[in-house]
Amino acid sequence: MMARGRRSTATTPTPVACSEWSQMLFDKKEDRNTLTSSCHVRLAGTVLLLITSLSVPACAQEGDQDQSIRHYISAAWNTLTRSTDDCKSYEDSKVTSKPTLYLPADFIADANFEAFEKRCRVNVLRLSHVVARLDDVPVSSLRQSGLLYLPKPYIVPGGRFNEMYGWDSYFIELGLLADGRSDLAKNILENFLFEVEHYMVVC
């Protein structure tokens, strides 16, 4: 998840999961806990359905070309894995300033973050306050571009990206489950739930 200038997904994101539905709740002035709990249920149910529908063994008869493609895909997951506690995830030729990681205002950070900040030479900042609505923290209030903290490793849609994107992650989940990488698929789901809880949207 990226907090960057005009295309930031940090504070004025375009919701993917729970989008129109969540806006309906806001229009009805439902509280933050109601939205969070409901989104958790919807997201968990969606992934369970995906796991069930994709738990099909690969075809026994595969040609050499099919096996080569499968091997390429399997090897690419590790190449495309990012994590907000990995220094390499902040290497971005598009950003010339010191990288920044934004923590939720209500997130309890341990002592490891101080060591991480020095080791990766990253500015670790907090959002100004707890996000209760989609536009609570406008982009203009952020000091500079940066990543939003996510607790689990995730897959990016291409080598030039360091952010987790909701739309791309849906199709990435399909590929991970089809390839037997339920560990990474679960990580992305947990990040979705973290986003709903702390940023009020799947970005």
Secondary structure, 3 states (H helix, E strand, C coil): CEECHHHCCCCCCCCCCCHHHHHHHHHCCCCHHHHHHHHHHHHHHHHHHHHHHHCCCCCCCCCHHHHHHHHHHHHHHHHCEECCCCHHHHCCCCCCCCCEEEECCCCCCCCHHHHHHHHHCCEEEECCCCCCCCCCCCHHHCCCCEEECCCCCEECCCCCCCCCCHHHHHHHHHHHHHCCCHHHHHHHHHHHHHHHHHHCCCC
